Amino acid sequence: MDRLSTLDAEFLHLEDDGQRLHIAGVCVFEGPAPRFEDLRGLLAGRLDAIPRYRQRVQTVPLELGRPVWVDDPHFNLDYHLRHTALPAPGDRAALERLMARLMAQPLDRTRPLWETWLVEGLEGGRWALVAKIHHCMVDGVSGVDLLMVLLSLSPDEEIPPPTAWTPEPQPSGPALVLDAWRGLAADAGTLVGRLPGAVTDPAGTIRGAVAFGKGLVTFARHLDTVPPLSIEGPIGPHRVWSTSSVSIDDIRDIRRVWGGTLNDVVLMALTEGYRALLTAHGDDLETAVVRTLVPVSTRGDDGHGHPDNQVSAMLCELPVGLPDPIDRLAAIGAEMAERKASGMAEAGSVVTTLGELAPPMVVGAVSRGLVRVFRRLPQRSVTTVTTNVPGPQIPIYCLGHLMLEYLPFVPIAQGVRVGTAILSYNGRVVFGVTGDLDTAPDAGIVAEAAAREIEELAARARAEADGADEGGGDVVTARLAPAPADPPD
């Protein structure tokens, strides 16, 4: 049986009526929209390449083991494939409202945990696909890989015909328990199997232990509570969602003059977004601390395409007190370099690995208990979440239609009223900002201000570069190391 990892199962344990833990993407295509029957044929022909799409989560009796993936004996593609249309004029605001409503609705735990919506009626004759999938199935990177399985690199790619499929028999309760404990023993054996390496390379083992300890201490040290802000606190079940996009060329221009990485530049711009939102809410920027959780992929080069979660995390404090964007870029570059060197992400990965040995009934009970506590006494250690996932930098097609935009959605949890997903596709970077409808209905301010900051700073960078060229000298305003000539990371 294929068991969920501890991290995958955690996304199920932490979900409740106020926090829906599915991720999503909106793919906007040039028109006209295909026939619904043709889209159904596309998904039917791809199902063999995505076994999870025909599997559901099966819990183990008394939580004596982690949940497992089993074939859904009643799988029906027509249940998961939905069809809707926007009212005229079908503008971006209407699409964002529809997306917010769709994301506020739970996925049916008795069925495979995904939905795909065909959305017609977008302005300009365009149409969209909304891919909604539970976080227990994928992280951001594997979600993009999953999309690449469904779509095409060529407008003329042929769709394989659907094949006959027979679900595997459902396992019995005793079989689930036996397999769970067999799997736990195998996990323990894997860890024990690493001991000979520790004996033969004691110096390396000591270095690894020291690095783990350093990373764990750094992570814990940055979990202290922060002053209360309007964007922290309890959330309801309803959402708002807003997007904006910028050109990767603009980011390159900024890096060329002031250095930093692509991630540094987008975090600098996102900081301006939070400055604008906090100002609108009346928060004091001089005392505000906006600490963001930044997921870090631990997926190896050969891990792409395997649908699960392979992530750790870092904590980064956005310098909202700095009004100058160049100062912010320098501060973020220095902080991210320090975080990477601290071993924080590596320590998180080790903790996740050790978590595989924890009794599932204890993990589930503790996780659900924490959710109940946070509903009454919200945490004030993490202000927001920021995901940054590289998407394909080449054109993608669906049934011969060019994908024009790829818009990401990230869920929010108790205590976090605003979150941002950042995703790149074919020369553009998109900010997708999720907010709690009741307490942060204006979360779109973040997306608007972030995009505006990059556009304005890019224009300034080009002007300074042109001035340096005309004067025959170097750009003297750079405060970071020059950006490398290769594409941004």
Secondary structure, DSSP 8 states (H G I E B T S, - for coil): -EE--HHHHHHHHT-BTTB--EEEEEEEE-SS---HHHHHHHHHHHGGG-GGGGEEEE--GGG-S--EEEE-TT--HHHHEEEEE--TT--HHHHHHHHHHHHHS---TTS-SEEEEEEEEEGGGEEEEEEEEETTT--HHHHHHHHHHHSBSSTT----------------HHHHHHHHHHHHHHHHHHHHHTHHHHHH-HHHHHHHHHHHHHHHHHHHHTTS-----TTEE---S-EEEEEEEEEHHHHHHHHHHH---HHHHHHHHHHHHHHHHHHHHT--TTT--EEEEEEEE---TT-TT--S--EEEEEEEE-TT--SHHHHHHHHHHHHHHHHHHTHHHHHHHHHHHHTTS-HHHHHHHHHHHHHHHHHS---S--EEEEEE---SS--EETTEEEEEEEEE----TEE-EEEEEEEETTEEEEEEEEETTT-TTTHHHHHHHHHHHHHHHHHHHHHHHHHHHHTS------S----SS---
